[in-house]
Amino acid sequence: LVFGIHEKIIPIEYGLLEVRSAFGGAGLYKLNSTYGCQYNGATCEHVAFHLCIREKNQGRIFINSEFRLN
């Protein structure tokens, strides 16, 4: 998992960690938090998308330490 600008191993027992932005291969979003937001290829696309979710729709972004991709 990537935390801040550093790659860190986050123990599974940490649960949910609120972050400004994160992406580790998969993302789940509440549909109403994404209205008016879109991925932007000019920057790292999820960063602008997550900023829009937070600022325009008062959404929150979390890392779930129990979610694993194999």
C-alpha positions, 0 to 999 in steps of 0.5 A, a space after each residue: 500500500 502507498 501511504 502519503 508519498 512513501 510506500 509502507 506496509 500497513 498491518 491488516 489490523 489497522 482497519 480504515 485509514 483516512 487519507 487525502 488520496 491513495 490507489 493500490 490497484 482497485 478503488 470502490 466509490 459511493 456513486 453520489 460522491 463522484 458527481 461532477 468529478 472525472 479522472 484527469 490524465 494531465 496529472 496522476 489521474 486519481 489525485 485530481 479525482 480524489 480532490 474533487 470528491 473531497 472538495 466538491 462533494 465532501 467525500 472522504 477517502 480511506 485505505 482499508 488495510 484488510 482489502 487485498 488484491 492477489 
